[in-house]
Amino acid sequence: MSTFPYKLHPNDVKELISPMGYCYASDMITIDGHKVGFMYREPREEDDDSGWRFYSGLETDEYVEDEHHFMMFDLNYLANLDPAIIPYLKAKKGAEYERVEGTDKFSLVDASF
């Protein structure tokens, strides 16, 4: 039995998007396998940062406060986990999206450009 904790092994990742840098994602997505429920784009922390942050929407405040529940991933890895995010990845910083329940669509929550 493998001890690899993540939902998708790097060898199984397909190139779905052009390189855009890394993002931060909740373990609820990358380990537990939940779909993206909420995503937002903030200003880059450094050149390789896409600015995207991904949550399942099930995280509690206590969960979010523990930095060990989040990791940096190549944005393409997240696109492989949940391809529904792909049409929204070119949004400008300040954009926030929430998944429309039961669909692969997201609605714009905020766009403070």
Secondary structure, DSSP 8 states (H G I E B T S, - for coil): -----SSS-GGG----S----EEEEEHHHHTT-----EEEE---SSTTEEEEEEE-S---HHHHH-GGGEEEEEHHHHHHH-GGGGGGTT--TTEEEEE-TTSS-EEEEEE--
